[in-house]
Every structure is written in structure tokens, then in C-alpha cells.
Amino acid sequence: MSADAPRAPRTPGTWGMRADVLRHGQGHDSDKVGYIELFFDLVFVFAVTQLSHSLIAHPDGTTLVQTLILGAAVWYLWIDTTWVTNWLDPERHPVRTLLIVMMLLGLLMSSAIPEAFGEKALLFAGTFVAIQVGRSAWTAYALHRHWPENGTNFVRITVWQVCSGVLWIAGALVPDDSWRLLLWVAAVLVDYTGPRALFRVPVLGPTDPATWVVRGGHMAERVGLFIIISLGESIIVTGTAFGDLELTGTVLLAFLAAFASTVLMWLLYFDRSERRATAYFAGSDSPGMIAQTAYTYIPYLIVVGIVLTAVADEIVLLHPLGHEGSGHAEPWTAGLICGAGTVYLVGNTLFRRATGGPWSLPHVAGVVALGLLYLTHPVLSPLAINWVSNGVLLAVILGDVAVSRRAVRTER
């Protein structure tokens, strides 16, 4: 079955939108990312900024957990929309209208992120649920007459999102922060379990994975663009913090370390993983399941690694030699630096494995090295740890290049 176009249903659906808003055709033009999709992404530039700035403003374990939960919601909303625009043509006016309405709600949701576990909990949860349930119900209506198998799939998705939505709203309404945290963790688990459970519901049963015929080029490009958005946030955080500081040699070194980490993360994904993965994805006989694993779940780890790196880079810029010039890093700062790199490497190696590549020994070695680097925080400054962490990422890249070249020579 081609990954370029959805299979045509044997019989038309008995209900749904009369206008056909499906993507049609094959090849590059039919996979093209529309300008309205890029316009829609602007909301998520703001959302990622809100996530990183909340953790910068409140550097503690509780805020980290809250940031991960809110980040999981933001990512899931975005990737769900990417699945929808993989099947629906964003150049059609009904789809454009849907995206613009979602932009408005998404902007309200993003504005609530700093106070999502406080006074704006209901604004965050209410807009999130409205987007998720509204988009899925609308997509079921848009698809069912022209592609009933997938229209029914979105009926199942809507049921799952109503169930998780109850938990999101309940969490927003409870006055106790601990209960809100537990309810929202449960809501995230329901959201992320749905695709793996094939959105099984009573009477309708599970979705046939064969329904998930995706346009590989479009999906891969969209996920790559979100990672670029996240890297852009890292640059914004670095540039803003640097611009507010007095220029000294130490501050300049911290700035260069932050820039280097952004470049190295870009190289690890886009130079060492993305192109090969896209080619594998586009040529696969079961692109739907690959898209579910490699482009729905795993990229969240990559995004988390980038956001945590942005937070760590600002802390290093502000306190390159440790608090009050102590000469050593606090456990929190060292944990952010090393943890960010670890999560990013884990996400990359899982992505490579999920898109047909082997387990990467350089990546695994890099994770171990970063774990050992954390143990040096009593004797190394944040700036030193940041530069050594960059050295680990560079070593992973060079090791991966060496492994690839050796594999090519072996094949010859």
C-alpha cells in the first residue's frame, strides 16, 4: 500500500461533510507543508517559550514535573493536529478555518501555562480539551463520507479524548495541587495510551492499523519543523540572557557554550538521523505504525532535551562559575546540563532504532559519559560542565560518523 495517498473506501460513508477536504494525489506536491500549517506553528513557538521560562523562573523539582506534564499536553495537541493535516488538505477553506480557530484557542492555552497549576488551571485545561475534542469530532465528520474507515477511527479518538478531557477538567477544578497533579498525570497517560491501544472502544472495537496510511514526507517534515521551533527557543533564551549581561570573558565563553550545544543538537538530529529516517519512512510498507512510534512518541523526548538545554544554558550564562562564584556547580544545575543531554541522546537513539537503524553504540556511550560527568559537580563549575557536555555530544557525532563509514566500507 502506498504511503503517499489514503486508500479509497469500497463504499462511501452514509454521513459526514459533503465537501471533499482530503489531500489527493501523490508525490512532493501532495506532501507539501502548507503556509497555514506554518502559521499555526507560531502558537507553539510561544508555548515552548512559556514552558522554558516557567522552569527558569522556578528552578525546582516540582516545577520540572509540572513542565513535563504541560509539555506532554502541548506536544500531543500539536502532533494530533499534524496527523489530521496529513490527511486533510490545509488549502481547503474548512480546514483553514479549523486551524485558525485552533490557533486562537491554542494562544489562550499557551498564555495560561505559567499559571496552569495555579489560578489559570481551568483556562489551560478547558482550551486544551476544547481543541482536542473539537478537532477530532470535526475530523470524524469531515472524513466519514469520503473515507469511512478513518472517519470511524476519529469517532474512537473523540471518545478517548472525552475520557481524558474529564480528567483534565476535574484536575483544573480541584483546589489541591497534589490532586491536580495526579489527575493530570492520569489524563496524560490516557492520551498517550490511546494510539497504542488502537483507540479501542466498546461496540466499535479497535482501529485497524492499516487505516493509518500516512504521507511520510509530510509527517517527517512537520516533526522536523517542531524540533526547529524548539531549537529556536534555545537560541532566543541564549540571546536574550546574553544581551542583558555585562560582556566579560567568562560570559562570552558561556554564550559560546550555549550556541555550541544548539549546533550540536541540530547536527545530531538533522545531519545524523533525519534524512535516513525520512527515506526509510517513505519507503515502508507499514508507515502508520512507524509514524506512531517514531514521529508521535519519541520526538517528545527530543523536544524535552532541547527545552532543558535552553534552561540550563541560561543558568550557566547567569552563574557560569556557580552561585556566588563558588567554583562548583549546584546539583540542580549539573543535573539539568547532563540530564538534558542524556534525554536528547536517548530520544535520538530511539528514533534511529524506530526508523530502521541499529542501536547506536556512540549514543549509548554518550549517555554513560554524561552520567559520569554529573558526578563531577562538586569540583567543576557550571561552565566547565557545559563545555565537557558539548564535548560528549561532539564525540557522539564523530563516533557515529566513524561507524557509518566503517559500515559503508564493509558493504563494499
Secondary structure, 3 states (H helix, E strand, C coil): CCCCCCCCCCCCCCCCCCCCCECCCCCHHHHCCCHHHHHHHHHHHHHHHHHHHHHHHCCCHHHHHHHHHHHHHHHHHHHHHHHHHHHECCCCHHHHHHHHHHHHHHHHHHHCHHHCCCCCHHHHHHHHHHHHHHHHHHHHHHHHCCCHHHHHHHHHHHHHHHHHHHHHHHHHHCCCHHHHHHHHHHHHHHHHHHHHCCCCECCCECCCHHHCCCCHHHHHHHHHHHHHHHHHHHHHHHHHHHHCCCCCHHHHHHHHHHHHHHHHHHHHHHHHHHHHHHHHHHCCCCHHHHHHHHHHHCHHHHHHHHHHHHHHHHHHHHCCCCHHHCCCCCHHHHHHHHHHHHHHHHHHHHHHHHCCCCCCHHHHHHHHHHHHHHCCCCCCCHHHHHHHHHHHHHHHHHHHHHHHHHHHHHHC
